[in-house]
């Protein structure tokens, strides 16, 4: 990469002491994961709480909160999810840890992606140097949840002109509330800063002004095949994407053998993953018509979040 590009990314990197600490941490988690593989997945089912808490705390001490959170998630799904899902998550943690350990072999953008996923957060002061996009932003979906007494919110936005898909990540502790009230189906005009990454997605809203516009359309992939090609290209740039935003058009919702599928004009099918409430909410909202649908694709599962049916924006109940 040209020196000019290297200089551009310099303000985003942490101090070398932070990277050294993170590298020591990933050495430890690599050994921990190797022990799991050696002992077999069944060894995880009877591990005491201390087994999980000790490694999670050590990751926090090594400034690897992202890896710590993934280990906590692994603990929660053992005995609940399939072995295939558990193996995928273990592989993801291992891949991230090895990438941190061999960071000098990657481009600056990839290095920052791995550091960010592992637990390094950019400051607002650093993001002043990031790419800025001014647009009319459509709020396609807002997902809220809570883990370890920390509330989180994922807000997906799409630029009307740029077509850029952005992710606003917010966190709140205890009784603290989120600063901005993003509403699905609405829009705002403003500037966002794009986090540096090998696959650009996360954004920080710098300025915004809410509008009265209601969303009645959004840019979409023409079919499932084109979406899967885009997803494959995204993985090539950043192989540990946890959630991929998907907009599809001209979709019909069908139920076969109790499972719900999205069917496109080429008759390709995409199975969806949602609760019974979500399934019937989607069926009711689509009413047999062709729809546009937005959702998150993760670990070969598609979770529908919102649709546009007959010109109306509808949130899918969870």
Secondary structure, 3 states (H helix, E strand, C coil): CCHHHHHHHHHHCCCHHHHHHHHHHHHHHHHHHHHHHHHCHHHHHHCCHHHHHHHHHHHHHCCCHHHHHHHHHHHHHCCCCCHHHHHHHHHHHHHHHHHHHCHHHCCHHHHHHHHHHHCCCCCHHHHCCCEEEEEEEEEEEEEEEEECCEEEEEEEEEECCCCCEEEEEEEEECCCCCCCCCCCCCEEEEEEEECCCCCCCEEEEEEEEECCCCCCCCCCECCHHHHHHHHHHHHHHCCCCCCEEEEEEEEEEEEECCEEEEECCCCCEEEECCCHHHHHHHHHHHCCCCEEEEEEEECCEEEEEEEEECCEEEECCC
